[in-house]
Amino acid sequence: MTCSDHATSLAPAPVRLSAAPAHALGELLSRLLAGVGAFVMARRNRRAIAELAECEDRMLRDIGLNRSIVDGVLEVGFGRDPSAVLERPSPSYAACEVERAKQISWMRIHG
């Protein structure tokens, strides 16, 4: 056996991660990035809603909002996205829209 043969036989084998820890690390990084992305989006949406709060009441009514809704949405916790609250219409709003749709269809039939 030559000197180079001894050197290669004594060299440590390359360290390889098994699939399970590598997969777990990938999942952890994915969740971390998703959390950071959600936080950034929530901050951006909070700023946009804060700009809405500066609008006049008439302008808010034009887009289907009122001052109390906008102010209430800004009370949502710091880590949560306040725009998610605006996406869900209140039951009273939904009832008003159903009633309005009925009136429009009645006017089309009888008008």
PyMOL CGO cylinders between C-alpha atoms (Angstrom):
from pymol import cmd
from pymol.cgo import CYLINDER

trace = [
    CYLINDER, 0.00, 0.00, 0.00, 1.36, 3.40, -0.89, 0.3, 1, 1, 1, 1, 1, 1,
    CYLINDER, 1.36, 3.40, -0.89, 1.28, 6.53, 1.18, 0.3, 1, 1, 1, 1, 1, 1,
    CYLINDER, 1.28, 6.53, 1.18, -1.56, 8.04, -0.90, 0.3, 1, 1, 1, 1, 1, 1,
    CYLINDER, -1.56, 8.04, -0.90, -3.67, 4.90, -0.38, 0.3, 1, 1, 1, 1, 1, 1,
    CYLINDER, -3.67, 4.90, -0.38, -3.39, 5.31, 3.39, 0.3, 1, 1, 1, 1, 1, 1,
    CYLINDER, -3.39, 5.31, 3.39, -4.34, 8.99, 3.17, 0.3, 1, 1, 1, 1, 1, 1,
    CYLINDER, -4.34, 8.99, 3.17, -7.50, 8.31, 1.20, 0.3, 1, 1, 1, 1, 1, 1,
    CYLINDER, -7.50, 8.31, 1.20, -8.57, 5.44, 3.42, 0.3, 1, 1, 1, 1, 1, 1,
    CYLINDER, -8.57, 5.44, 3.42, -8.19, 7.60, 6.54, 0.3, 1, 1, 1, 1, 1, 1,
    CYLINDER, -8.19, 7.60, 6.54, -10.09, 10.60, 5.15, 0.3, 1, 1, 1, 1, 1, 1,
    CYLINDER, -10.09, 10.60, 5.15, -13.46, 11.11, 6.80, 0.3, 1, 1, 1, 1, 1, 1,
    CYLINDER, -13.46, 11.11, 6.80, -16.49, 10.33, 4.73, 0.3, 1, 1, 1, 1, 1, 1,
    CYLINDER, -16.49, 10.33, 4.73, -18.44, 13.39, 3.61, 0.3, 1, 1, 1, 1, 1, 1,
    CYLINDER, -18.44, 13.39, 3.61, -21.25, 14.26, 6.00, 0.3, 1, 1, 1, 1, 1, 1,
    CYLINDER, -21.25, 14.26, 6.00, -24.69, 14.05, 4.44, 0.3, 1, 1, 1, 1, 1, 1,
    CYLINDER, -24.69, 14.05, 4.44, -27.92, 15.05, 6.01, 0.3, 1, 1, 1, 1, 1, 1,
    CYLINDER, -27.92, 15.05, 6.01, -30.54, 12.38, 5.95, 0.3, 1, 1, 1, 1, 1, 1,
    CYLINDER, -30.54, 12.38, 5.95, -33.79, 13.29, 4.22, 0.3, 1, 1, 1, 1, 1, 1,
    CYLINDER, -33.79, 13.29, 4.22, -35.79, 13.77, 7.44, 0.3, 1, 1, 1, 1, 1, 1,
    CYLINDER, -35.79, 13.77, 7.44, -33.70, 16.57, 9.05, 0.3, 1, 1, 1, 1, 1, 1,
    CYLINDER, -33.70, 16.57, 9.05, -33.27, 18.32, 5.70, 0.3, 1, 1, 1, 1, 1, 1,
    CYLINDER, -33.27, 18.32, 5.70, -37.02, 18.16, 5.14, 0.3, 1, 1, 1, 1, 1, 1,
    CYLINDER, -37.02, 18.16, 5.14, -37.70, 19.48, 8.65, 0.3, 1, 1, 1, 1, 1, 1,
    CYLINDER, -37.70, 19.48, 8.65, -35.27, 22.35, 8.11, 0.3, 1, 1, 1, 1, 1, 1,
    CYLINDER, -35.27, 22.35, 8.11, -36.96, 23.18, 4.79, 0.3, 1, 1, 1, 1, 1, 1,
    CYLINDER, -36.96, 23.18, 4.79, -40.37, 23.21, 6.46, 0.3, 1, 1, 1, 1, 1, 1,
    CYLINDER, -40.37, 23.21, 6.46, -39.08, 25.43, 9.26, 0.3, 1, 1, 1, 1, 1, 1,
    CYLINDER, -39.08, 25.43, 9.26, -37.62, 27.92, 6.79, 0.3, 1, 1, 1, 1, 1, 1,
    CYLINDER, -37.62, 27.92, 6.79, -40.79, 27.86, 4.74, 0.3, 1, 1, 1, 1, 1, 1,
    CYLINDER, -40.79, 27.86, 4.74, -42.95, 28.61, 7.79, 0.3, 1, 1, 1, 1, 1, 1,
    CYLINDER, -42.95, 28.61, 7.79, -40.57, 31.34, 8.91, 0.3, 1, 1, 1, 1, 1, 1,
    CYLINDER, -40.57, 31.34, 8.91, -40.68, 33.04, 5.51, 0.3, 1, 1, 1, 1, 1, 1,
    CYLINDER, -40.68, 33.04, 5.51, -44.47, 32.71, 5.36, 0.3, 1, 1, 1, 1, 1, 1,
    CYLINDER, -44.47, 32.71, 5.36, -44.76, 34.30, 8.80, 0.3, 1, 1, 1, 1, 1, 1,
    CYLINDER, -44.76, 34.30, 8.80, -42.49, 37.18, 7.84, 0.3, 1, 1, 1, 1, 1, 1,
    CYLINDER, -42.49, 37.18, 7.84, -44.45, 37.68, 4.61, 0.3, 1, 1, 1, 1, 1, 1,
    CYLINDER, -44.45, 37.68, 4.61, -47.76, 37.70, 6.49, 0.3, 1, 1, 1, 1, 1, 1,
    CYLINDER, -47.76, 37.70, 6.49, -46.39, 40.21, 9.00, 0.3, 1, 1, 1, 1, 1, 1,
    CYLINDER, -46.39, 40.21, 9.00, -45.17, 42.53, 6.23, 0.3, 1, 1, 1, 1, 1, 1,
    CYLINDER, -45.17, 42.53, 6.23, -48.54, 42.28, 4.44, 0.3, 1, 1, 1, 1, 1, 1,
    CYLINDER, -48.54, 42.28, 4.44, -50.41, 43.00, 7.69, 0.3, 1, 1, 1, 1, 1, 1,
    CYLINDER, -50.41, 43.00, 7.69, -48.30, 46.12, 8.28, 0.3, 1, 1, 1, 1, 1, 1,
    CYLINDER, -48.30, 46.12, 8.28, -48.90, 47.31, 4.71, 0.3, 1, 1, 1, 1, 1, 1,
    CYLINDER, -48.90, 47.31, 4.71, -52.66, 46.75, 5.03, 0.3, 1, 1, 1, 1, 1, 1,
    CYLINDER, -52.66, 46.75, 5.03, -52.71, 48.51, 8.41, 0.3, 1, 1, 1, 1, 1, 1,
    CYLINDER, -52.71, 48.51, 8.41, -51.09, 51.57, 6.82, 0.3, 1, 1, 1, 1, 1, 1,
    CYLINDER, -51.09, 51.57, 6.82, -53.64, 51.53, 3.98, 0.3, 1, 1, 1, 1, 1, 1,
    CYLINDER, -53.64, 51.53, 3.98, -56.54, 51.34, 6.44, 0.3, 1, 1, 1, 1, 1, 1,
    CYLINDER, -56.54, 51.34, 6.44, -55.00, 54.17, 8.49, 0.3, 1, 1, 1, 1, 1, 1,
    CYLINDER, -55.00, 54.17, 8.49, -55.09, 56.23, 5.29, 0.3, 1, 1, 1, 1, 1, 1,
    CYLINDER, -55.09, 56.23, 5.29, -58.78, 55.33, 4.91, 0.3, 1, 1, 1, 1, 1, 1,
    CYLINDER, -58.78, 55.33, 4.91, -59.36, 56.66, 8.42, 0.3, 1, 1, 1, 1, 1, 1,
    CYLINDER, -59.36, 56.66, 8.42, -58.23, 60.07, 7.18, 0.3, 1, 1, 1, 1, 1, 1,
    CYLINDER, -58.23, 60.07, 7.18, -60.97, 60.16, 4.51, 0.3, 1, 1, 1, 1, 1, 1,
    CYLINDER, -60.97, 60.16, 4.51, -64.20, 62.07, 4.91, 0.3, 1, 1, 1, 1, 1, 1,
    CYLINDER, -64.20, 62.07, 4.91, -67.32, 60.18, 5.99, 0.3, 1, 1, 1, 1, 1, 1,
    CYLINDER, -67.32, 60.18, 5.99, -68.93, 60.79, 2.59, 0.3, 1, 1, 1, 1, 1, 1,
    CYLINDER, -68.93, 60.79, 2.59, -65.98, 59.14, 0.83, 0.3, 1, 1, 1, 1, 1, 1,
    CYLINDER, -65.98, 59.14, 0.83, -66.12, 56.16, 3.17, 0.3, 1, 1, 1, 1, 1, 1,
    CYLINDER, -66.12, 56.16, 3.17, -69.84, 55.72, 2.48, 0.3, 1, 1, 1, 1, 1, 1,
    CYLINDER, -69.84, 55.72, 2.48, -69.09, 55.71, -1.26, 0.3, 1, 1, 1, 1, 1, 1,
    CYLINDER, -69.09, 55.71, -1.26, -66.99, 52.58, -0.81, 0.3, 1, 1, 1, 1, 1, 1,
    CYLINDER, -66.99, 52.58, -0.81, -69.41, 50.92, 1.60, 0.3, 1, 1, 1, 1, 1, 1,
    CYLINDER, -69.41, 50.92, 1.60, -67.66, 51.74, 4.88, 0.3, 1, 1, 1, 1, 1, 1,
    CYLINDER, -67.66, 51.74, 4.88, -68.31, 54.01, 7.81, 0.3, 1, 1, 1, 1, 1, 1,
    CYLINDER, -68.31, 54.01, 7.81, -66.06, 55.64, 10.38, 0.3, 1, 1, 1, 1, 1, 1,
    CYLINDER, -66.06, 55.64, 10.38, -66.84, 53.17, 13.16, 0.3, 1, 1, 1, 1, 1, 1,
    CYLINDER, -66.84, 53.17, 13.16, -65.91, 50.18, 10.97, 0.3, 1, 1, 1, 1, 1, 1,
    CYLINDER, -65.91, 50.18, 10.97, -62.58, 51.70, 9.93, 0.3, 1, 1, 1, 1, 1, 1,
    CYLINDER, -62.58, 51.70, 9.93, -61.71, 52.75, 13.48, 0.3, 1, 1, 1, 1, 1, 1,
    CYLINDER, -61.71, 52.75, 13.48, -62.77, 49.36, 14.83, 0.3, 1, 1, 1, 1, 1, 1,
    CYLINDER, -62.77, 49.36, 14.83, -60.65, 47.49, 12.31, 0.3, 1, 1, 1, 1, 1, 1,
    CYLINDER, -60.65, 47.49, 12.31, -57.58, 49.41, 13.42, 0.3, 1, 1, 1, 1, 1, 1,
    CYLINDER, -57.58, 49.41, 13.42, -58.13, 48.06, 16.96, 0.3, 1, 1, 1, 1, 1, 1,
    CYLINDER, -58.13, 48.06, 16.96, -57.23, 44.53, 15.79, 0.3, 1, 1, 1, 1, 1, 1,
    CYLINDER, -57.23, 44.53, 15.79, -54.09, 43.18, 17.46, 0.3, 1, 1, 1, 1, 1, 1,
    CYLINDER, -54.09, 43.18, 17.46, -50.69, 44.28, 16.17, 0.3, 1, 1, 1, 1, 1, 1,
    CYLINDER, -50.69, 44.28, 16.17, -49.74, 40.92, 14.63, 0.3, 1, 1, 1, 1, 1, 1,
    CYLINDER, -49.74, 40.92, 14.63, -53.06, 40.36, 12.84, 0.3, 1, 1, 1, 1, 1, 1,
    CYLINDER, -53.06, 40.36, 12.84, -54.06, 41.63, 9.41, 0.3, 1, 1, 1, 1, 1, 1,
    CYLINDER, -54.06, 41.63, 9.41, -56.85, 44.21, 9.86, 0.3, 1, 1, 1, 1, 1, 1,
    CYLINDER, -56.85, 44.21, 9.86, -57.98, 43.90, 6.24, 0.3, 1, 1, 1, 1, 1, 1,
    CYLINDER, -57.98, 43.90, 6.24, -59.24, 40.37, 6.94, 0.3, 1, 1, 1, 1, 1, 1,
    CYLINDER, -59.24, 40.37, 6.94, -61.95, 41.92, 9.11, 0.3, 1, 1, 1, 1, 1, 1,
    CYLINDER, -61.95, 41.92, 9.11, -63.04, 44.20, 6.28, 0.3, 1, 1, 1, 1, 1, 1,
    CYLINDER, -63.04, 44.20, 6.28, -63.37, 41.28, 3.86, 0.3, 1, 1, 1, 1, 1, 1,
    CYLINDER, -63.37, 41.28, 3.86, -66.18, 39.70, 5.89, 0.3, 1, 1, 1, 1, 1, 1,
    CYLINDER, -66.18, 39.70, 5.89, -69.41, 41.69, 5.59, 0.3, 1, 1, 1, 1, 1, 1,
    CYLINDER, -69.41, 41.69, 5.59, -71.44, 42.04, 8.75, 0.3, 1, 1, 1, 1, 1, 1,
    CYLINDER, -71.44, 42.04, 8.75, -74.76, 40.18, 8.93, 0.3, 1, 1, 1, 1, 1, 1,
    CYLINDER, -74.76, 40.18, 8.93, -76.65, 43.47, 8.92, 0.3, 1, 1, 1, 1, 1, 1,
    CYLINDER, -76.65, 43.47, 8.92, -74.83, 44.59, 5.77, 0.3, 1, 1, 1, 1, 1, 1,
    CYLINDER, -74.83, 44.59, 5.77, -75.61, 41.27, 4.07, 0.3, 1, 1, 1, 1, 1, 1,
    CYLINDER, -75.61, 41.27, 4.07, -79.28, 41.56, 5.06, 0.3, 1, 1, 1, 1, 1, 1,
    CYLINDER, -79.28, 41.56, 5.06, -79.43, 45.10, 3.62, 0.3, 1, 1, 1, 1, 1, 1,
    CYLINDER, -79.43, 45.10, 3.62, -77.90, 43.92, 0.36, 0.3, 1, 1, 1, 1, 1, 1,
    CYLINDER, -77.90, 43.92, 0.36, -80.42, 41.07, 0.05, 0.3, 1, 1, 1, 1, 1, 1,
    CYLINDER, -80.42, 41.07, 0.05, -83.29, 43.50, 0.68, 0.3, 1, 1, 1, 1, 1, 1,
    CYLINDER, -83.29, 43.50, 0.68, -81.87, 45.93, -1.88, 0.3, 1, 1, 1, 1, 1, 1,
    CYLINDER, -81.87, 45.93, -1.88, -81.56, 43.18, -4.49, 0.3, 1, 1, 1, 1, 1, 1,
    CYLINDER, -81.56, 43.18, -4.49, -85.18, 42.18, -3.89, 0.3, 1, 1, 1, 1, 1, 1,
    CYLINDER, -85.18, 42.18, -3.89, -86.33, 45.77, -4.41, 0.3, 1, 1, 1, 1, 1, 1,
    CYLINDER, -86.33, 45.77, -4.41, -84.36, 46.12, -7.63, 0.3, 1, 1, 1, 1, 1, 1,
    CYLINDER, -84.36, 46.12, -7.63, -85.81, 42.90, -9.05, 0.3, 1, 1, 1, 1, 1, 1,
    CYLINDER, -85.81, 42.90, -9.05, -89.35, 43.95, -7.99, 0.3, 1, 1, 1, 1, 1, 1,
    CYLINDER, -89.35, 43.95, -7.99, -88.86, 47.33, -9.70, 0.3, 1, 1, 1, 1, 1, 1,
    CYLINDER, -88.86, 47.33, -9.70, -87.72, 45.59, -12.91, 0.3, 1, 1, 1, 1, 1, 1,
    CYLINDER, -87.72, 45.59, -12.91, -90.75, 43.35, -12.96, 0.3, 1, 1, 1, 1, 1, 1,
    CYLINDER, -90.75, 43.35, -12.96, -93.31, 46.03, -12.04, 0.3, 1, 1, 1, 1, 1, 1,
    CYLINDER, -93.31, 46.03, -12.04, -91.63, 49.14, -13.35, 0.3, 1, 1, 1, 1, 1, 1,
]
cmd.load_cgo(trace, "trace")
